[in-house]
């Protein structure tokens, strides 16, 4: 294959050609993708450790630092403020400079500031440093984007949904660690241990190739060709005959205005609301898990606080296991019913079980309802990740994910004041808010303008418009 001196565009040659989409389909799914899947999963699990830390840490800090409900909520909100600020910026970096560059920023920021927060001398420092951890967490969608761009359409939905296993594992491990570390050696050690996996993930990034779709869009076709050939060789497959070609359109990377073009405006606004609702309900349930369990003890305690007991940790673990239950259910529905119906069903049942939490029931039934909410709220998270990856073209995919993620962080910033503040005033009022949000998201999912089931990932806006 011949290239011009600047390697931006291949010279005209006769003979057969193939696109990056055709190359990805030809290489199939094998060891090459499994490496990316594992690394993206480790980053996902490390992120889950940091996020679940908010739930198990809140009761401890409330007691040790004599914090009010609002102060406890602000620790959580600071993380999501950082995420909201950084998400579009890291997404833009991913589109302009590559997915690996963005992932490096993400992992280094989370690991460094997460470990530094261990030494917080006061409440103010804790809020500040956890906010900086949030800056790194804002780029968490980058791993899903990179993985999706190497998956054949036949496997994309199933593989992206099963990546939820890593998040669920991270959440479960964090509660197990907290149940032992906090009573034995204290919460600061828990924070230090929680930062280790994401630091290890930085090393694993060496194993991950840059996105071939990004390389082609950036005019680096030679590098893309090399990566695709290596991937096909690792998988024991062959690429199509001929040479890799770039799209005929002049692709402009990271153009925010594309999200608001006539073709994408409606989808963008609906996706933003769905991300808001997803984070609002998911993190609301994460925080409610510890809040509901300690509220009765706190009412009997003169200092208005209560540590999590052994039984509380067991209940939280059982509820978190719901995140594993949602994975086979989503896989079963996603390619049979399509993306839109699957999302709507998840939201419908999420709202139903939020409503059932208002009933005065036994601890066993309460645990089951929490299990169900975690299952369906986690299912909506993996679903909205998948749909967002599929709807946006390569040229703006990570910026689109980043901007949507910002709205998720707004939802997450808001939810502590419902799940931690309003809940202490009225359990029924707080849970009713979540039911209403679930109902609105259910309707929004059904009304999405494009069904992405079986659809190839578009390379640029112009190509996507032609396909539509």
N, C-alpha and C positions, 0 to 999 in steps of 0.2 A: 504494500500500500504506500502511495506517495503522498507527501505533505508539502505544503508551502513552507517558506523559511520560518514564519512565525508559528507554524503548527496550529494555526487557528482553523483553517479550512482545508479539506483534502482536495487535491487537484482532480479535475475531471478524468475519469478512467472508464474504459468500457468494461463490460462483464457484469456478473451478478452482484447485487449489494444486499445488505440486511441492516435493519435498525436495531437499536439497543433493546427495544421491546421484544423483537424476534429472537435476539440472542439470549435474553433472560428466559424466554419460553423454551428455547432449545436446550439450555443447560439443565433444565429440570430442577428438582429439589434433592439436595444431597449434602455431603460433608462440608462443602463450601458455605452453604446457607446456614448449616448447623453451627458453624463457628460464630457467625454474626448473631445468630439466635441466642447462643449462650452468652456472648458478651453483652448484648442488649438486655438479656435477662438478669445478669449480675448487676448491671446499672439500675435496672428496675427494682430489684430486691433491695439494693442499697438505698434507693430513694424511699422505699416503703419503710425501712427501718427508721429513717429520719422523720417521716411523717407520723408513724405510729407512736414515736417518742412523745409527740405532743399530748396524746391521750393519757399515757401512763405517768407523765411528768407533772401534769396539772394538779392532781390532788396532793402531791408531795410538796410542791412549791407553795401551794395555797396555805399549807400548815406551817412549813418552816419559815416562810417569809411573811406570814400573816397578810396574805393578799385578798383583796376583794374580788367579787365575781368579775367585775370589769377589768381589773388588772390581769387576772388569769386569762380572760378572753383576748387581751391585747398581746400576750405572748404568741398566741396562735395567729392572730391577725397580722403581726409583724412579719411572720414567715410568708404569708400570702401576699402581703404588700410587696415584699422583695420579689416574689415570683411574678406578680403582675407587672412590675416595672421591667424585669429582665426578659420575659417571655418573647415579646416581639423583637427585641434587640438581638437575642440569641438566634431567633428564627431567621432574621435578616442575615446574620453572619453565616448561618447554615446554607442559605441560598447563594450568597455571594462568594464565600471562601471555602465552602465544603462542609459536609456533615461531620467529618472527623474533628475539624477545628472547633466546631460548636460543642461537640461531645467532650473535648478536652477541657474547655472552659467550664462546662457543667460539673464534671467529676472533680476537678481540682478545687473549685469553689466550695462544693458541698463538703468534701473531705477536710479542707483546711479550716474553714470557719466552723464546721461542726465540731472539730476537735478543740478549737480555740474557745468555743462556748462552754466547754467543760470547766474552764477556770473563771467563769463569770463571778465577780465579787459582789454584785448587787443586782437588783431587779432591772435597773436601767441597762446595765451591760448585757444582761440576758436577752432583753428585748432587741437591743441593737445587733448582737451577734447572731441571734436566730433569724433576724431579718436578712442578714448577709447570707446565711445558709439558704434562705428562700430565693436569693438572687440566682444561686446555682440551680436550685430545684426548678426554676422557671423554664429551663431548657430541657426538661425531661422528655418532651415529645420527640426530640431529635433521634433517639435510639429507634423508636418505632418507624420513623420516616426512612432511616437508612435500611432497616430490615425489610420494609415493604418494597423498597426499590430493587431488591434482588429476588423477590418472590414471584414465581409464575402465577398468573391469575387463578389457576386451578387450586393452588395451595394458599393463596394470600389470606383469605378470611380465617381459615382454620389455624394457620400458624400464628397470626397476630393475636387471635383470641387465646390460644394456649400459652402465649407469653405472659398472660395474667397469672399463671402458676407462680412465677418468680415474685410478683408483687404480693400475692397471698402468702407465700412462704416467708417473705421478709416481714410482713405484718405479724404472722404467728410467732416467728422467732423473737421479735422484739418484745412481745408480751411474756414469752417464756424467760427471756433474759431479765426483764424487769421484775418478774416474780421472785427471782433468786438474788439478783444483784442489789436491788434497792433495799431489801431488809437486811442483807448481809454486810455490804460494803458501801452502800450509799448511791444516790442518784448521779453524782458526778462521774463515777466509774461507768455507769450505764451509758452516759453521753459519750464517753471516750470509746467504749467498745462499739457503740453504734456507728462511729465514724470510720472504723477500720475497713469494712467491706468496700466502701466507695473509693478509698485510697487504693485498695487492691485493684479495683476496676480500671484505674488509670493505666496500670501495667497491661491489662488485657486489651486495651485499645490498640496496642501494637499489632495485634492479630487481625484487626479489622481493616478491610480495604475501603478506599473512598468510594462513594456511590458512582457507578458507571453512568447513570442517568445524569447526575450533576456534571460529571466530567465532559460528557457530550454536549450538554447545554452550555458549558463554559468554554467550548471550543477546544478542549483537550482530548481530541479523539484518539490519539495514539495511546495515551494512558488508559483510556476507557477500553480500547481494544485489547491491551495487555491484561487488564484485570479480568475481562470477560473470557479470554483464552485460558487464563489460569483457573478461573472458576469452572469452566467446562472440563478442563483436564482433571481437576480434583474430583469432580462428580462422575468422571468416566464417560463424558458426553462429547459431542462435536458441535461446533457452531455452524450455522448455515454457510453454504459456500459463498465466496465473494468477499467483499470488503465492507467494513462498518461505515455507514454514512450518517451525517448530521441531517436534521430536518432542514428543508429548504428555507424555512423562515429564519429571520435573524432574531435569535432568542435573546431577550433582555432579562437578566437575572434579578430577582428580588425587587420587582416593581409593585409597591404596595397598592397603587391605584388599580391594578388588575382585579383585586378583590372586590372593587366597587363598580366594575364594569357592568353593563346591562345583563351580561350572561351570568355573572356571579353574585350580584348584589343580594338577591333574595336568598340564595343558598348561604351566603356569608352571614347575613343577619340571623337566619334560623339556626345555623351552626353555633354562632356566638351564644344565643339563648340556651341552646342545649348544653353547651359546655358550662355555662353559668349554673344551670339546674343540676347537672351531673355532680359538680364539685360541691354545690350547696347541700345536696342530699347525702352524698357519700361521706364527706368529712363531718357533716352534721351527725350522722350515725356513729362515726368513729368516736366523736366527742361525747355523744349521748351514752355510749357504752360504759364509760367510766362515771359520767355524771349521774345517771339513773341509779347506779349501784351505790354511790356514796351519799346521795341526797338524804336518804332516811337516817343514816348514821349522823350526818351533819346536823340535822334538826335536833338530835338528842345531845349534841356536843356543844358546850358553852362557847367554844372558840370557833364554831361554825365551820369546822373542817373535819375530814375523816380520811385516813389512809385506806388504800385498797387492801382488802383482805385476801387470803388464799382463795376463798370461794369466789370473790370478785374476779380474780385473775382467771380462774377456771371458766367462769361464765363468759369473760371477754374472749378467751381462746375459742370456746365453742361457737361464739357468734362470728368470730373471724373465719372459722372454717367454712362459713357460708360462701366465702369468696372462691373456694375450690368448687363448690357445688354448681356455681353459675357457669363454669367453663363448658362442660359437656352439653348443658342445656342450650347455650348460645351457639355452639358448633352445630347442634342438631337443627336449629331453626334458621341459621343465617343464610344458607344456600338453598334451603327448601322454601322458606317464606319470603326471602329477600331482606335487604337491609332495613327498609322503612318499617315493615310489620314487626320485625324482630325488636327494633328499638321501642316501638309503641307497646308491645307486650311486656317488655322489661319495666317500662315506666308504670304501666297499669298495676302490676303486682307489687312494685316498690311502694306505690302510694297506698295500696290496700293494706299492706302489713305495717306501714307507718301508722295508719289509722287504728289498727288492732292493738298497737302498743299503748293506746289510751285506756284499755280495759284493765281493771284491777284483777290480776291473775296471779297464779303461783309463780315461783321463781323458774320452774322448769318451762312453763308456757312462755314466760317473758323471754327466756333464753332462746326458745324456738322462734319467736317473732323477731328478735334481734338478728338471729341467724338468717332468716328470710330476707330482712331488709338489707343486710350486708351482701347477701347473694345477688339480689336484683340491682342494688345500687352499684356494686362492682361490675355487674353485667353491662349496665349503661355506660360505665366508664370505658370498658374495652370496646364496646360498640361504637361510641362516638369517636374514639381514636381511629378505628377502622374506617368509618365513613369519611372522616376528614382527610385521611391519607388518600382515599380513592377519588374524592371529588375534585381536589386541586391538582393542577399540572406541576411537573417537576420544577419549572421556573419560579414558582411561588409557593411550593408545597410547605417548606418548613416555616416560611413567614406566615402562611395561612394558619398552620398549626400553632405557631407562636402567638398570633393575634387572638385566636380562639382560646388559647390557654390563658391569656390575660383575663378574659371574661370568666374563665373557670376560677381564677384567683380572686376575682371580685366576689364571686359566689362563696368562695372559701373564706374570704375576709369577713363576709357578712354573717356566715353561719354560726360563729362562736357566740354572737350576741343573741341568737335564738336558742342554740343548744346548751349554752352555759349560763346566760343571764336570764332570758325569758323563761327557760325551763325551771329555774329555781323559784319563779313567781307563779307560773301556771304550766303544768305539764301538758294539759289539754290544748292550750293556746299554742304552745311551741310545736307540738306534733301536728296540729291542724295546718300550720304554715307549710310544713313539709308535704302534707297531702295535697295542698293546692298547687305547689310547685310541680309535683309529680304529674298531676292532671294536665297542667299546661304543657309540660314537656311531651307527654303522650300525644296530645293533639298536634304539637309542632312536628314530631317525628313522622306522623302520618302525612302531613302536608308538605314534606320536603319535595322539591321539584324534580329531583333526579334519583332514579334507582340505580345504584352502582354495582349491583350483582353481576358478575361475569364480565365486567368492563375492564379494558386495558387501562393502565395508568397513562394519562395524557402527558406528553413531553412539554408542551407549551400551550398558552392560551389559544392561539390561532388554530392549532391542531384539534384542541378539545371542542372548539366551536364548530369545526367542520364535522367532527364525529357526531355531535349533538344534532 
